[in-house]
Amino acid sequence: MEAQTGILTVVSGFSGSGKGTIMKRLLEKYPQNYALSISATTRAPRPGEVDGREYFFSTVERFEEMIQNDELLEYARYVNNYYGTPKAYVQEQLAMGKDVILEIEIQGALKIKQKYPDTVLLFVTPPSFEELERRLVGRGTEPPEVVRERLCRAGEECAGVEAYDYLIVNDELEACVEQVHSILQDEHAKISRNEIFINEIKKELAEYAKGERS
Ligand code: 5GP
């Protein structure tokens, strides 16, 4: 029986939703099942970020060349910078049967879903507005206008969320990790993702009914 290809999975969510931590833990726990895509971006690295680990940091010229050469699965502009998903790694990992996780914002997620309708879209949110506010404000060191700007951005970050398949309410890390894992395991069991297997069994049963198999 042919190995099943992996599932393309997109995770989005508010900054401060903890989506990055959930994905990191998911990969630590189930390294055989999942691969995380590394995006290219034109934004400058933040302190502690390493090229090729958090992102492939790129010039605008190189990024536009990748667009021209069709090297990206999708790309979007977000706060004056380009962000995009390099195609080659994703395709290679999917072919190896790994579920590939893209941690991207909504515009990119919707483009992916349109192009590849089998993609599973997950949206991560803190349990309440108050909790989101608390996580964005952090230790209360941010001036009120920064807090306001971040909360307004959060409003934009969930425009289009109706197109997502699953909501992950991030209350407790381990529970969320298990929820994501079990969603993806269930997705693998869907009949529509198992046509080759089903057709093979049907063929064998038909042969049996005709007396062609003992
Ligand atoms: P940050 O600059 O904070 O790392 O990321 C800003 C936003 O860009 C986040 O919402 C992140 O999920 C999104 N992002 C990161 N990589 C990609 C990508 O390859 N494509 C798209 N469309 N968005 C991305």
Boltz pocket constraint, residues with backbone or C-beta under 6 A from the ligand:
constraints:
  - pocket:
      binder: B
      contacts: [[A, 11], [A, 13], [A, 39], [A, 40], [A, 43], [A, 74], [A, 75], [A, 76], [A, 78], [A, 83], [A, 84], [A, 85], [A, 103], [A, 104], [A, 105], [A, 107], [A, 108], [A, 109]]
      max_distance: 6.0
